Amino acid sequence: MAELILFNKPFQVLSQFTDERTAAGQKPRATLADWIRIRDVYPAGRLDYDSEGLLLLTSDGALQHRIASPALKMPKTYWVQVEGAITPYAIAELCAGVALKDGRTRPAKARRMEEPELWPRVPPVRHRDTVPTSWLELIITEGRNRQVRRMTAAVGFPTLRLIRYRIGDWSLDGLEPGGCRKIFVNLPAAAQPGKRQAKARPTTTPRRRPRS
């Protein structure tokens, strides 16, 4: 079994344990080290500085690969507040795949949703009386840089607040901002007996040894 940490990343926290600005003498930003005291775990995937929600961490290389590898297409569910009253046409565009500068996205699952009950964001999302906002649930199987924000902007509805609610079978349920929970995960049979598992590293994706 592999150890997995579920963490509800607050707004404006880096998805890493150090900030390169510190070495450059600049004002440091909040990092995972300010919240997580568990040693030798690293993020399986990323979550933008200005996004909130579920971040998974582990010390197990096989589990990290299973979660973060684009080839395995693990679904990620986001709750997205956008500027404007989103239209059925825009929802259909998101579902079909959106043309971005780095290529068309895979088809997604998207639906309009009621505003969820959430913790207040600090600082709060800007509010304008003359401009409505909408919430949608968006499920994607990719992890391009700032992908959700670029997708909603491409269909005409800029993202105001972005929360990752679920990755695969794991969700934010029961986690307050800054809270974490440790669980143990059974790896697929192919990743268990007789297989040497590489230790996770913060900047590289471990490779499995070919069978001899």
SULQUI-V808971 format. One record per residue. RES is the residue in one letter. SS is DSSP state (@ for helix, = for strand, . for the rest). Layout:
<<RES/SS> <RES/SS>>
This chain:
<<M/.> <A/=> <E/=> <L/=> <I/=> <L/=> <F/=> <N/=> <K/=> <P/.> <F/.> <Q/.> <V/.> <L/.> <S/.> <Q/.> <F/.> <T/.> <D/.> <E/@> <R/@> <T/@> <A/@> <A/.> <G/.> <Q/.> <K/.> <P/.> <R/.> <A/.> <T/.> <L/@> <A/@> <D/@> <W/.> <I/.> <R/.> <I/.> <R/.> <D/.> <V/.> <Y/=> <P/=> <A/.> <G/.> <R/.> <L/.> <D/.> <Y/.> <D/.> <S/.> <E/=> <G/=> <L/=> <L/=> <L/=> <L/=> <T/=> <S/.> <D/=> <G/@> <A/@> <L/@> <Q/@> <H/@> <R/@> <I/@> <A/@> <S/.> <P/@> <A/@> <L/@> <K/.> <M/.> <P/.> <K/=> <T/=> <Y/=> <W/=> <V/=> <Q/=> <V/=> <E/=> <G/.> <A/.> <I/.> <T/.> <P/@> <Y/@> <A/@> <I/@> <A/@> <E/@> <L/@> <C/@> <A/@> <G/.> <V/.> <A/=> <L/=> <K/.> <D/.> <G/=> <R/=> <T/.> <R/.> <P/.> <A/.> <K/=> <A/=> <R/=> <R/=> <M/=> <E/.> <E/.> <P/.> <E/.> <L/.> <W/.> <P/.> <R/.> <V/.> <P/.> <P/.> <V/.> <R/.> <H/.> <R/.> <D/.> <T/.> <V/.> <P/.> <T/=> <S/=> <W/=> <L/=> <E/=> <L/=> <I/=> <I/=> <T/.> <E/.> <G/.> <R/.> <N/.> <R/.> <Q/@> <V/@> <R/@> <R/@> <M/@> <T/@> <A/@> <A/@> <V/.> <G/.> <F/.> <P/.> <T/=> <L/=> <R/=> <L/=> <I/=> <R/=> <Y/=> <R/=> <I/=> <G/.> <D/.> <W/=> <S/=> <L/.> <D/.> <G/.> <L/.> <E/.> <P/.> <G/.> <G/.> <C/=> <R/=> <K/=> <I/=> <F/=> <V/=> <N/.> <L/.> <P/.> <A/@> <A/@> <A/@> <Q/.> <P/.> <G/.> <K/.> <R/.> <Q/.> <A/.> <K/=> <A/.> <R/.> <P/.> <T/.> <T/.> <T/.> <P/.> <R/.> <R/.> <R/.> <P/.> <R/.> <S/.>>
